[in-house]
Amino acid sequence: MRRRIGLVHVLGFGSLALAWLVVGPAWGQTCPDPRPAPAGPAVYIEDLNVEAAGDAVIAVKLAAGGQEIAGTQNDIVFHTNVRVKANQDGDPDCTVNPAIGKEATSFAFQPSPCSGDQCTGVRAIVFSVRNLRAIPDGSVLYTCNVTVSGSGTLGVANARGSTPGGQAISGFSGREGNVCVRGAQPPTATPTPTSPPVPTNTPTNTVAPTATFTATRAVPTNTPTPRATATPSPTQTSAVVEDEDGCHIAPNPSKGVSWWLLAPLALVLLRRRIRR
């Protein structure tokens, strides 16, 4: 039974891995449809969907909002994945729409001066010193060549509009443009098949019996201690010399007289015995 379950698991994960290999690379990012123009008055970057990263062209358009607008200004704020390219002169590779007749239009990288990655945007001023007619609603103001390394959003800042008489238009705004790469992987974590969980023994909290300690009071017992008994030391017995007359001559033990002091007396007694 275990072999059958293990085989099912292996086949299941193998099929899942094969599905990831086959389907995964074919997945691309789903790009939303471009949004309609804002109500205006405003300038806006038209949303752009591309099939792959590389060079592309963005369009900046006008939403008049019922106003007569003869000139505009706005900044394009770069995204990490989308930047406006530079032309041979080092200026932004942008071109005004010749149909609107604004020959004095200018473009400059921001902040000025800057070059390369130091540039964070482009400022565009669309106007004319000869043609003061209003720009038709919905017109493309200008286009820019961009480098796309991935999906990103180009922001719009410092948007302004003016009437043919040169007055500022109140409430003029700008809207960002989304650049979406269809072939890009979606920015989500790729799930990884994991092995089935292995059941584990759940430890239970078992209360161990508590050892009970009974305090026992020790009753002191008077054990008679044997007293030290003086052991009589062997005493020297003084030698007794007895003569013929029955007299006992013994040395005084308190003075500790040695035997060699009694030698002359013994000699005298010996002589007296010989004479008799």
TORTOR-326894 format. One line per 10 residues: number of its first residue (from 0); their letters; for each residue y, z, x of N, C-alpha, C. Coordinates in pm, 1 decimal. Last residue first. Layout:
// residues N
NUM> a> Y,Z,X,Y,Z,X,Y,Z,X  ...
This chain:
// residues 276
275> rrirrrllvl> -1318.8,10665.2,8499.8,-1405.4,10762.1,8439.9,-1547.5,10718.8,8454.8  -1205.2,10432.2,8602.7,-1206.2,10552.0,8684.2,-1303.3,10655.8,8626.8  -1216.8,10255.9,8388.3,-1298.9,10231.6,8506.8,-1311.3,10358.1,8591.7  -1031.4,10357.7,8216.4,-1170.2,10356.4,8175.9,-1260.6,10336.2,8297.2  -796.4,10317.4,8357.3,-835.9,10454.2,8328.0,-982.7,10458.0,8289.4  -786.1,10037.2,8355.7,-804.1,10108.7,8481.9,-852.1,10252.3,8456.7  -734.0,9984.9,8088.0,-856.4,9934.9,8148.8,-885.9,10008.0,8278.6  -485.2,10090.9,8052.7,-597.6,10150.6,7983.0,-729.3,10106.7,8045.3  -337.8,9910.6,8208.9,-342.1,10054.3,8243.9,-461.5,10120.1,8178.6  -371.8,9670.2,8068.1,-421.2,9681.1,8205.3,-433.7,9826.8,8247.9
265> alpallwwsv> -239.2,9719.6,7833.8,-383.1,9697.9,7829.9,-443.4,9711.0,7968.7  19.5,9731.2,7930.5,-41.4,9851.0,7873.3,-191.9,9837.6,7868.4  64.9,9464.3,8014.9,63.1,9575.6,8114.2,-4.9,9700.8,8059.9  43.8,9319.4,7755.8,-51.7,9298.8,7865.3,-50.4,9411.2,7968.6  232.1,9327.2,7567.4,131.9,9434.2,7566.2,32.3,9422.3,7680.1  377.4,9096.1,7594.0,444.0,9221.7,7629.1,345.8,9338.6,7634.1  209.5,8897.8,7493.3,220.5,8907.1,7639.7,297.5,9029.4,7683.2  239.9,8909.8,7218.9,121.2,8967.0,7285.5,138.9,8981.5,7434.6  571.1,9001.1,7103.0,468.4,8905.2,7139.3,355.9,8973.6,7214.2  715.0,9156.3,6827.1,679.9,9166.5,6968.6,566.0,9073.2,6996.7
255> gkspnpaihc> 883.8,9164.3,6584.7,814.9,9043.0,6626.1,782.0,9045.9,6774.4  1009.3,9362.7,6463.7,1073.9,9313.0,6584.4,1004.4,9190.8,6639.4  854.7,9422.8,6251.9,991.2,9380.4,6223.8,1058.9,9323.2,6344.6  616.2,9509.6,6351.6,623.6,9372.8,6296.9,765.2,9325.2,6272.9  566.2,9662.3,6644.3,652.6,9668.4,6526.1,670.0,9528.1,6469.8  224.2,9679.1,6745.8,362.9,9633.1,6760.8,439.0,9642.1,6629.8  32.6,9969.9,6780.2,56.9,9841.4,6711.1,202.3,9799.6,6729.2  -204.8,10168.8,6879.7,-75.6,10117.0,6924.3,-59.1,9978.8,6861.3  -368.5,10456.4,6800.3,-345.2,10314.7,6763.6,-207.2,10274.6,6808.0  -590.4,10667.4,6964.4,-452.3,10633.3,6930.1,-441.1,10484.6,6901.6
245> gdedevvast> -829.0,10755.5,7053.6,-815.2,10725.8,6909.2,-674.4,10696.3,6870.1  -862.8,10778.8,7315.4,-819.3,10899.6,7247.5,-800.3,10877.8,7099.6  -916.6,10521.7,7404.5,-1025.6,10616.6,7392.8,-986.4,10740.7,7314.7  -717.4,10304.5,7197.9,-765.5,10358.2,7325.3,-873.8,10460.8,7298.0  -671.7,10005.6,7027.6,-714.6,10146.4,7016.0,-767.7,10192.0,7151.4  -445.4,9790.4,6903.3,-513.9,9828.3,7027.3,-545.7,9976.7,7019.7  -422.2,9548.8,6660.5,-422.6,9694.4,6687.2,-504.1,9721.7,6812.8  -211.3,9284.2,6578.8,-331.9,9330.3,6649.7,-318.6,9477.9,6685.8  -79.6,9227.8,6260.3,-56.6,9270.5,6398.9,-185.7,9323.2,6459.3  -112.9,8951.9,6081.1,-163.8,9089.4,6096.8,-153.9,9128.8,6243.3
235> qtpsptatar> 115.7,8755.1,5916.4,48.0,8782.2,6041.9,7.1,8929.6,6050.0  58.2,8638.8,5594.8,130.5,8727.9,5686.9,46.9,8751.1,5810.6  98.0,8353.1,5393.9,8.7,8431.2,5482.7,90.5,8509.0,5584.7  296.3,8402.9,5104.8,274.7,8333.9,5231.2,183.9,8417.2,5318.5  229.0,8391.8,4769.5,243.2,8476.5,4890.2,207.2,8397.6,5013.1  422.2,8200.2,4564.9,292.1,8205.9,4631.8,306.7,8285.4,4759.3  585.3,8260.1,4272.2,594.1,8269.5,4418.6,455.3,8286.7,4476.9  587.5,8028.0,4020.4,529.0,8153.9,4070.4,531.6,8152.9,4221.5  810.0,7895.1,3792.3,758.9,7884.8,3929.9,712.2,8020.6,3977.7  698.6,7879.6,3462.2,788.9,7929.7,3564.4,724.4,7917.9,3700.7
225> ptptntpvar> 656.4,7610.9,3244.2,593.7,7708.4,3336.8,690.7,7746.9,3446.1  824.9,7603.4,2947.1,822.2,7545.8,3081.5,762.8,7649.3,3177.2  721.1,7555.9,2626.3,745.8,7652.8,2735.4,727.3,7585.2,2869.3  892.9,7353.0,2418.1,773.4,7356.4,2502.8,800.4,7449.8,2618.4  1010.1,7334.3,2122.1,1032.1,7417.1,2241.4,901.3,7426.7,2317.7  1097.7,7026.9,1981.3,994.2,7130.0,2000.6,1020.8,7201.8,2130.9  1313.7,6872.8,1747.8,1291.6,6919.6,1885.3,1187.4,7030.8,1887.6  1236.9,6614.2,1547.8,1245.1,6761.2,1547.6,1217.7,6810.2,1687.7  1411.6,6324.5,1468.5,1324.9,6387.9,1568.5,1348.2,6537.7,1568.7  1407.0,6157.3,1176.8,1478.0,6259.2,1253.1,1380.1,6329.2,1346.4
215> tatftatpav> 1397.9,5818.8,1128.0,1315.0,5939.2,1140.8,1385.6,6038.5,1230.3  1508.5,5572.6,916.4,1550.2,5661.3,1025.7,1465.6,5788.0,1022.1  1359.2,5278.6,859.9,1365.8,5416.5,811.7,1398.6,5506.9,928.2  1455.2,4956.3,795.8,1442.2,5054.1,903.0,1461.8,5193.9,844.2  1322.6,4670.4,669.2,1382.3,4799.5,634.0,1353.0,4899.7,744.3  1396.2,4327.7,697.7,1323.7,4442.8,752.3,1398.5,4570.8,720.4  1402.8,4112.6,431.2,1483.9,4190.5,524.9,1404.6,4311.9,570.1  1246.9,3800.1,400.7,1251.4,3943.5,370.2,1324.7,4019.3,479.3  1461.2,3513.9,377.9,1356.3,3586.5,448.8,1365.2,3734.1,414.5  1519.1,3287.2,139.2,1568.7,3414.5,190.9,1452.8,3490.1,252.9
205> tntptntpvp> 1545.4,2951.3,194.1,1452.7,3058.5,160.0,1501.1,3186.7,224.6  1679.5,2668.8,109.2,1725.9,2796.4,162.8,1634.4,2907.3,112.8  1503.3,2384.2,206.3,1544.1,2477.6,102.3,1581.9,2608.7,167.1  1555.6,2057.8,331.4,1531.0,2200.8,357.4,1582.1,2286.5,243.3  1394.2,1777.7,234.3,1517.8,1852.0,212.6,1490.9,1999.9,235.4  1257.6,1537.3,437.9,1234.3,1663.5,368.8,1364.7,1739.1,357.3  1359.0,1203.6,373.7,1348.8,1319.8,462.6,1326.4,1443.9,379.1  1294.7,862.0,355.2,1302.7,993.5,288.9,1281.1,1104.8,389.1  1505.5,627.7,493.9,1378.8,697.4,515.0,1388.2,833.7,448.9  1656.8,349.5,338.1,1663.6,488.8,382.9,1525.4,550.7,392.5
195> pstptptatp> 1604.6,25.0,478.8,1595.2,118.0,365.6,1596.4,260.1,415.9  1857.3,-106.5,701.8,1719.4,-69.4,672.5,1715.7,26.9,556.3  2115.4,-330.9,593.2,2069.5,-209.4,659.4,1926.8,-179.7,618.7  2317.8,-612.0,643.2,2196.8,-553.1,583.0,2152.1,-433.7,663.5  2667.0,-588.6,632.1,2552.5,-597.8,722.3,2431.7,-536.6,655.1  2946.9,-766.2,510.7,2841.5,-666.3,489.2,2723.8,-691.9,580.9  3248.2,-804.8,679.0,3121.4,-871.6,649.3,3012.5,-768.5,629.2  3559.7,-720.6,537.5,3450.2,-683.5,627.0,3322.0,-752.3,582.7  3797.7,-982.8,489.1,3719.4,-869.8,439.6,3606.0,-844.1,535.7  3980.1,-1214.1,483.3,4000.0,-1093.0,563.7,3929.8,-972.2,506.1
185> pqagrvcvng> 3776.5,-1508.7,483.1,3853.1,-1407.5,409.6,3864.8,-1280.6,491.0  3824.4,-1760.2,729.0,3738.1,-1658.1,670.5,3823.5,-1556.5,595.5  3987.0,-2071.4,651.1,3982.1,-1942.7,721.5,3888.4,-1847.4,650.4  4019.7,-2303.6,510.4,3900.9,-2291.3,594.4,3888.5,-2158.3,664.5  4269.1,-2278.2,387.2,4146.6,-2272.1,307.3,4023.8,-2249.2,393.5  4543.6,-2095.9,456.0,4447.4,-2183.4,523.1,4314.8,-2171.1,449.5  4865.6,-2080.9,318.1,4725.7,-2039.3,307.0,4635.5,-2143.7,372.2  5176.1,-1949.3,314.4,5099.0,-2055.6,378.5,4954.9,-2008.3,383.4  5430.0,-1875.5,86.2,5296.5,-1841.4,135.4,5229.2,-1964.8,194.1  5771.9,-1795.9,119.9,5670.7,-1898.0,96.7,5538.9,-1858.8,159.9
175> ergsfgsiaq> 6023.3,-1597.4,-56.4,5933.7,-1629.6,54.6,5837.0,-1740.4,16.2  6342.9,-1671.7,-189.9,6204.0,-1631.9,-212.4,6117.6,-1683.5,-97.9  6681.3,-1551.1,-234.2,6582.8,-1633.0,-165.5,6442.0,-1581.2,-193.8  6986.3,-1581.1,-436.6,6877.3,-1509.8,-369.0,6785.3,-1607.5,-297.4  7298.2,-1508.0,-587.1,7216.0,-1606.9,-516.5,7111.1,-1532.4,-432.6  7477.8,-1353.5,-722.5,7337.1,-1341.4,-758.2,7247.1,-1441.5,-689.8  7751.5,-1580.4,-713.5,7700.7,-1445.2,-733.5,7553.4,-1448.1,-773.7  7850.5,-1797.9,-468.5,7780.4,-1789.1,-596.0,7718.1,-1650.5,-606.7  8173.9,-1840.1,-328.1,8038.2,-1785.3,-319.0,7979.2,-1770.8,-458.4  8358.0,-2147.9,-332.4,8340.7,-2009.8,-375.2,8193.3,-1967.5,-363.8
165> ggptsgrana> 8394.2,-2414.9,-275.6,8385.4,-2321.7,-163.6,8370.9,-2175.8,-204.2  8380.8,-2600.5,-472.3,8514.8,-2554.3,-437.0,8512.7,-2451.9,-324.7  8111.7,-2635.5,-512.0,8187.4,-2745.4,-449.5,8328.2,-2703.6,-409.5  7990.8,-2301.3,-420.8,8024.7,-2406.7,-516.6,8093.9,-2522.0,-443.7  7721.6,-2174.0,-223.7,7865.2,-2193.9,-250.1,7884.4,-2310.2,-347.1  7488.9,-1912.6,-136.6,7521.2,-2043.5,-194.4,7669.9,-2052.5,-224.6  7251.8,-1745.4,78.1,7385.6,-1758.9,19.3,7402.9,-1900.5,-36.0  7022.5,-1516.4,214.7,7044.0,-1636.5,132.9,7182.5,-1633.2,68.3  6907.2,-1337.3,403.0,7048.9,-1378.4,413.0,7077.2,-1507.9,336.0  6565.8,-1461.3,419.8,6667.1,-1356.2,426.5,6806.2,-1419.1,433.4
155> vgltgsgsvt> 6229.2,-1508.7,352.8,6363.2,-1566.2,337.9,6462.9,-1451.4,334.7  5915.8,-1534.9,538.0,6015.7,-1468.7,455.0,6147.1,-1544.6,449.9  5604.1,-1672.0,517.0,5735.8,-1689.5,577.9,5839.5,-1628.8,485.0  5284.0,-1543.2,554.7,5398.6,-1558.3,465.1,5526.1,-1570.9,546.4  4958.1,-1685.6,630.5,5071.5,-1595.6,650.7,5183.8,-1627.3,554.0  4650.6,-1784.1,784.1,4732.0,-1764.5,664.4,4843.5,-1664.5,692.3  4681.5,-1930.0,1112.9,4611.4,-1857.1,1008.0,4702.4,-1842.6,888.2  4836.1,-2079.9,1268.1,4712.9,-2029.2,1329.7,4628.5,-1950.8,1230.6  5052.4,-2342.1,1249.8,4977.8,-2248.3,1166.0,4850.1,-2208.8,1239.2  5372.9,-2438.0,1323.5,5240.2,-2419.0,1381.2,5170.2,-2310.2,1302.3
145> vnctylvsgd> 5585.2,-2669.9,1148.8,5540.3,-2535.0,1184.5,5403.1,-2541.3,1249.6  5877.0,-2846.1,1084.6,5741.4,-2853.1,1139.4,5702.2,-2714.2,1190.2  6063.2,-2831.6,785.6,6043.3,-2784.5,922.6,5897.5,-2803.4,961.4  6316.4,-2975.6,569.3,6176.7,-2949.2,605.3,6171.2,-2904.4,750.9  6562.1,-2909.9,312.6,6520.7,-2951.2,447.4,6372.9,-2919.3,466.0  6590.7,-2920.3,30.8,6707.8,-2908.1,117.5,6675.5,-2956.1,258.5  6469.9,-3093.4,-235.9,6430.5,-3039.8,-105.6,6555.6,-3036.2,-19.2  6592.0,-3002.0,-562.0,6589.2,-3087.8,-444.1,6532.0,-3014.2,-323.3  6624.7,-2850.3,-786.5,6488.4,-2881.6,-747.2,6478.2,-2966.4,-622.6  6933.2,-2996.8,-884.5,6836.9,-2885.9,-898.8,6696.8,-2932.6,-860.4
135> piarlnrvsf> 7139.7,-3165.9,-645.6,7058.7,-3164.5,-768.5,6956.7,-3049.1,-767.7  7435.8,-3027.4,-520.5,7299.2,-3069.9,-487.1,7216.0,-3063.2,-615.7  7763.5,-3147.4,-586.5,7658.0,-3046.8,-603.4,7522.5,-3107.9,-573.0  7978.5,-3293.6,-338.3,7906.5,-3297.9,-464.9,7797.6,-3190.6,-465.4  8118.7,-3325.0,-111.6,8130.3,-3196.2,-178.1,8059.3,-3194.1,-313.4  8097.3,-3474.8,181.0,8033.4,-3482.6,50.4,8035.0,-3343.4,-12.4  8232.8,-3392.9,413.4,8279.4,-3511.0,338.7,8225.6,-3513.4,196.4  8113.3,-3183.6,528.1,8260.3,-3179.9,527.9,8317.3,-3297.3,449.6  7832.0,-3009.4,397.9,7894.8,-3135.5,438.7,8046.2,-3119.5,433.1  7536.2,-2806.5,454.3,7668.5,-2835.3,397.8,7717.0,-2971.6,449.3
125> viarvgtcqd> 7321.3,-2555.2,525.0,7322.7,-2688.0,463.3,7460.3,-2709.8,399.4  7194.8,-2384.2,782.8,7319.1,-2395.8,705.3,7329.0,-2540.4,656.5  6935.8,-2167.0,879.2,6970.4,-2303.1,833.7,7097.2,-2297.8,748.8  6783.8,-1991.6,1137.7,6893.2,-1993.5,1039.9,6930.0,-2138.4,1009.5  6460.4,-1866.7,1196.5,6550.4,-1982.1,1203.8,6659.2,-1965.0,1098.4  6296.4,-1607.1,1394.1,6329.2,-1683.1,1274.4,6421.2,-1799.7,1303.3  6245.8,-1483.9,1630.0,6179.4,-1428.4,1512.1,6208.9,-1506.2,1384.2  6192.4,-1549.5,1969.3,6257.9,-1589.2,1844.9,6176.6,-1540.1,1725.7  6022.6,-1487.7,2169.9,6133.2,-1395.5,2145.8,6205.1,-1426.8,2015.4  5846.0,-1690.6,2209.4,5804.1,-1583.7,2118.5,5913.8,-1481.3,2093.1
115> gscpspqfaf> 6106.3,-1922.9,2280.8,5964.6,-1891.6,2270.6,5935.2,-1782.3,2168.5  6427.0,-1766.1,2302.9,6336.4,-1877.1,2333.2,6193.4,-1829.3,2317.7  6770.5,-1710.5,2206.6,6631.4,-1669.1,2225.4,6549.2,-1791.4,2259.3  7106.0,-1577.6,2166.3,7012.2,-1682.2,2208.2,6871.5,-1625.1,2222.4  7008.9,-1524.0,1828.8,7066.0,-1617.5,1925.5,7133.9,-1540.6,2039.3  6690.3,-1424.1,1697.7,6833.5,-1400.4,1723.0,6884.7,-1491.2,1833.4  6676.3,-1764.1,1574.6,6731.3,-1628.1,1567.0,6637.0,-1528.9,1636.0  6764.9,-2107.5,1620.9,6668.3,-1997.3,1630.0,6742.2,-1863.4,1629.0  6932.3,-2314.5,1386.2,6935.5,-2237.6,1511.5,6831.1,-2127.1,1505.7  7071.5,-2609.3,1239.6,6959.1,-2514.1,1249.5,6967.4,-2442.6,1384.7
105> staekgiapn> 7297.7,-2764.4,1002.0,7258.9,-2719.7,1137.0,7145.9,-2617.2,1127.8  7460.8,-3032.9,831.9,7357.8,-2927.2,831.9,7316.8,-2893.7,975.1  7633.2,-3234.4,789.9,7674.6,-3130.2,884.4,7574.2,-3014.5,891.2  7538.9,-3404.8,589.8,7524.3,-3445.5,728.6,7558.0,-3337.2,830.2  7405.8,-3413.2,314.1,7471.7,-3301.3,381.9,7454.1,-3318.6,533.0  7273.4,-3582.1,123.7,7401.3,-3619.0,185.7,7475.0,-3502.9,249.3  7032.0,-3573.8,4.6,7134.2,-3485.6,-52.9,7269.4,-3507.1,15.2  6864.0,-3740.4,145.3,6900.6,-3779.8,8.9,7011.7,-3693.1,-49.0  6788.0,-3632.1,387.2,6903.2,-3725.5,386.2,6949.7,-3761.8,245.7  6724.6,-3303.6,436.8,6688.3,-3413.6,347.8,6806.9,-3510.6,339.6
95> vtcdpdgdqn> 6716.2,-3209.8,779.9,6777.2,-3203.9,648.9,6733.2,-3323.9,566.7  6453.8,-3079.2,972.3,6530.9,-3199.6,936.7,6586.7,-3184.6,795.5  6348.0,-2895.7,1263.1,6375.6,-2903.4,1119.4,6467.1,-3023.9,1092.6  6260.5,-2746.8,1502.2,6216.4,-2880.8,1463.4,6225.4,-2894.3,1311.6  6524.9,-2573.7,1663.4,6421.1,-2575.6,1559.9,6389.9,-2718.4,1516.6  6567.9,-2685.4,2007.7,6618.8,-2640.7,1878.2,6505.5,-2640.3,1776.1  6481.7,-2802.1,2235.8,6468.4,-2657.7,2226.2,6522.6,-2600.0,2097.6  6479.8,-3072.0,2238.9,6603.4,-3008.3,2284.9,6595.5,-2856.1,2282.0  6237.6,-3135.4,2123.2,6255.8,-3162.3,2265.6,6380.6,-3095.4,2322.3  6193.0,-2855.2,1894.0,6192.4,-2997.2,1930.5,6216.5,-3013.8,2080.5
85> akvrvnthfv> 5967.6,-2591.0,1805.3,6091.9,-2635.3,1869.2,6080.2,-2783.5,1903.3  5827.7,-2476.8,1490.4,5819.4,-2534.8,1624.2,5959.5,-2569.9,1676.7  5801.6,-2172.6,1320.1,5866.9,-2303.8,1327.0,5864.7,-2352.3,1471.3  5484.7,-2016.1,1257.5,5612.6,-2020.4,1328.0,5667.5,-2162.8,1325.4  5241.5,-1803.4,1144.4,5318.4,-1923.6,1107.8,5455.6,-1916.4,1173.9  5124.4,-1565.9,1214.2,5039.8,-1685.4,1209.9,5115.8,-1814.5,1182.0  5334.1,-1382.4,1202.0,5255.2,-1391.9,1325.0,5174.6,-1519.9,1330.3  5617.9,-1545.7,1050.8,5498.1,-1462.4,1041.4,5419.9,-1479.2,1170.9  5979.2,-1555.3,1059.3,5845.5,-1597.6,1101.9,5739.0,-1493.8,1067.0  6212.1,-1620.2,814.4,6156.0,-1513.2,897.5,6011.2,-1547.5,928.9
75> idnqtgaieq> 6486.3,-1821.0,781.4,6340.0,-1820.4,767.5,6286.0,-1717.0,865.5  6792.6,-1766.7,615.0,6710.9,-1745.7,735.2,6564.1,-1754.5,697.0  7043.8,-1983.7,466.5,6931.7,-1888.7,458.1,6864.5,-1877.4,594.7  7292.2,-2136.7,265.4,7255.0,-2076.5,395.1,7136.7,-1983.2,371.9  7436.2,-2429.5,109.0,7349.2,-2310.5,113.4,7335.6,-2259.6,257.2  7651.0,-2610.0,-117.3,7607.4,-2572.3,16.9,7524.2,-2443.5,12.0  7689.2,-2663.4,-381.7,7718.1,-2770.9,-286.4,7672.0,-2736.4,-145.8  7582.4,-2610.6,-700.0,7571.9,-2557.3,-564.5,7589.2,-2673.5,-467.2  7634.8,-2505.7,-1013.2,7666.6,-2617.9,-925.0,7675.8,-2564.2,-782.3  7364.5,-2346.3,-1196.8,7488.8,-2342.5,-1119.9,7509.6,-2474.5,-1044.1
65> ggaalkvaiv> 7118.0,-2338.1,-1312.5,7231.9,-2373.2,-1397.5,7364.6,-2370.9,-1324.9  6945.9,-2287.4,-1099.7,6966.5,-2183.7,-1201.2,7087.7,-2209.5,-1288.1  6870.3,-2430.8,-873.2,7013.4,-2415.0,-903.5,7039.3,-2305.4,-1006.4  6670.6,-2397.3,-620.3,6661.7,-2371.0,-764.2,6803.5,-2336.2,-809.8  6579.4,-2600.0,-350.3,6689.0,-2534.9,-422.3,6652.6,-2518.7,-569.5  6346.5,-2552.7,-74.2,6400.6,-2620.6,-191.2,6508.0,-2536.4,-259.1  6185.3,-2639.7,216.1,6275.1,-2539.9,157.6,6352.8,-2610.6,47.1  5856.4,-2701.1,321.1,5975.4,-2753.3,253.9,6054.1,-2637.6,193.6  5663.6,-2744.0,622.1,5707.2,-2664.2,507.3,5834.5,-2725.1,450.5  5387.1,-2891.2,769.2,5528.4,-2909.2,734.7,5558.5,-2824.6,611.7
55> adgaaevnld> 5174.1,-2818.9,1053.7,5199.2,-2843.5,911.8,5349.4,-2857.2,891.0  4907.5,-2796.0,1291.3,5046.5,-2829.2,1258.4,5059.1,-2859.5,1109.5  4659.7,-2542.1,1236.3,4716.0,-2652.2,1314.8,4862.1,-2672.4,1279.5  4374.3,-2464.6,1029.4,4487.2,-2426.1,1112.6,4532.7,-2544.8,1196.2  4299.9,-2651.2,729.3,4263.9,-2587.9,856.4,4390.5,-2551.7,931.5  4405.5,-2722.7,484.2,4260.8,-2716.9,500.3,4218.2,-2643.3,626.8  4671.2,-2541.0,323.1,4620.9,-2637.4,421.5,4471.4,-2618.0,438.5  4925.4,-2491.1,91.2,4783.3,-2471.1,119.4,4735.9,-2580.8,213.6  5236.6,-2340.9,45.9,5163.6,-2449.5,109.7,5019.9,-2407.7,134.6  5526.8,-2287.5,-156.3,5394.5,-2245.0,-109.4,5316.8,-2365.1,-57.3
45> eiyvapgapa> 5856.4,-2351.3,-45.4,5746.6,-2390.4,-133.2,5613.3,-2346.6,-72.3  6100.4,-2118.5,-18.8,6004.7,-2195.3,59.8,5886.8,-2225.3,-31.0  6417.2,-2140.1,-187.7,6282.0,-2085.1,-173.6,6198.1,-2177.7,-87.6  6731.3,-2027.3,-304.5,6656.6,-2118.2,-217.9,6518.2,-2056.5,-201.7  6875.1,-1990.7,-633.6,6804.4,-1942.9,-515.0,6760.6,-2060.2,-429.0  6986.9,-1870.9,-948.5,7006.8,-1960.3,-834.7,6944.4,-1903.1,-707.3  6629.7,-1893.5,-1022.4,6753.9,-1925.9,-952.7,6874.0,-1850.3,-1011.1  6365.2,-1878.9,-1104.1,6468.2,-1911.8,-1202.8,6599.0,-1953.0,-1136.5  6142.6,-2044.4,-867.4,6205.4,-1928.7,-930.8,6316.3,-1973.2,-1026.3  5882.9,-2286.9,-925.0,6013.9,-2251.5,-870.1,6068.5,-2127.3,-939.9
35> prpdpctqgw> 5536.9,-2176.2,-922.9,5649.6,-2258.9,-969.3,5780.6,-2209.3,-909.0  5310.6,-2148.6,-641.9,5387.9,-2091.2,-751.9,5497.5,-2187.5,-797.1  5006.9,-2318.1,-572.6,5148.0,-2292.2,-540.9,5223.6,-2242.3,-664.1  4700.7,-2141.8,-635.9,4787.3,-2257.7,-659.2,4931.5,-2222.5,-623.0  4544.4,-1958.9,-366.3,4599.1,-1971.8,-501.8,4682.4,-2099.0,-514.3  4251.3,-2025.4,-180.3,4397.5,-2023.8,-183.7,4446.5,-2037.8,-327.8  3985.5,-1860.3,-50.0,4031.9,-1926.2,-172.6,4182.8,-1913.3,-180.3  3851.9,-1921.0,266.8,3944.0,-1843.5,185.9,3986.7,-1924.8,64.3  3500.5,-2003.6,272.3,3637.5,-2014.8,318.1,3726.5,-1933.6,227.0  3163.7,-2027.8,370.5,3265.6,-1960.6,292.4,3402.3,-1984.6,354.4
25> apgvvlwala> 2989.8,-2130.0,543.1,3050.1,-2224.9,449.5,3159.7,-2160.5,367.0  2889.9,-1917.4,689.6,2986.3,-2005.6,753.5,3054.4,-2101.9,658.1  2719.2,-1797.6,470.4,2833.4,-1734.6,534.2,2932.6,-1830.3,596.1  2496.2,-1945.2,390.3,2613.2,-1942.4,303.6,2736.9,-1896.1,377.5  2315.4,-1927.9,607.3,2340.2,-2055.4,540.8,2472.5,-2053.9,466.3  2318.7,-1664.2,696.0,2335.7,-1771.5,793.2,2374.2,-1902.9,725.9  2274.7,-1525.6,458.8,2400.7,-1504.8,530.4,2426.0,-1620.0,627.4  2017.3,-1614.0,402.5,2125.6,-1647.0,310.2,2260.7,-1630.6,377.5  1879.4,-1501.7,612.1,1887.1,-1647.0,603.2,2000.0,-1690.0,510.6  1905.9,-1230.7,543.4,1966.5,-1278.5,667.5,1981.6,-1430.0,665.5
15> lsgfglvhvl> 1756.2,-1234.8,306.8,1897.9,-1199.8,302.4,1969.4,-1249.4,426.8  1505.1,-1299.3,402.3,1571.5,-1391.2,310.3,1720.5,-1364.4,304.9  1459.8,-1071.0,558.5,1462.1,-1202.9,620.0,1532.1,-1304.6,532.4  1459.2,-872.6,368.2,1568.2,-874.9,464.6,1575.0,-1008.7,536.5  1223.2,-951.3,231.5,1350.8,-938.7,162.1,1467.5,-947.0,258.2  1025.6,-941.5,425.6,1056.8,-1069.6,364.1,1192.4,-1065.4,295.7  1035.3,-665.4,478.7,1063.2,-761.8,584.6,1101.8,-896.1,526.6  966.5,-558.0,228.1,1095.7,-526.6,289.3,1132.0,-629.3,394.5  712.3,-661.6,198.8,816.0,-697.2,101.8,953.1,-671.5,160.5  588.1,-536.5,410.9,599.1,-681.5,411.5,706.7,-727.9,314.8
5> girrrm> 599.9,-267.0,328.5,669.1,-308.3,450.3,687.9,-458.5,455.2  438.3,-280.8,102.7,580.0,-246.2,88.3,658.0,-291.0,210.1  194.7,-345.1,224.8,252.4,-436.3,126.4,401.2,-408.8,109.6  150.7,-124.2,387.2,167.2,-255.5,449.0,233.9,-352.4,351.9  118.9,76.1,196.0,234.7,80.5,285.2,259.0,-54.8,351.0  -120.8,0.0,83.9,0.0,0.0,0.0,124.8,0.0,86.6
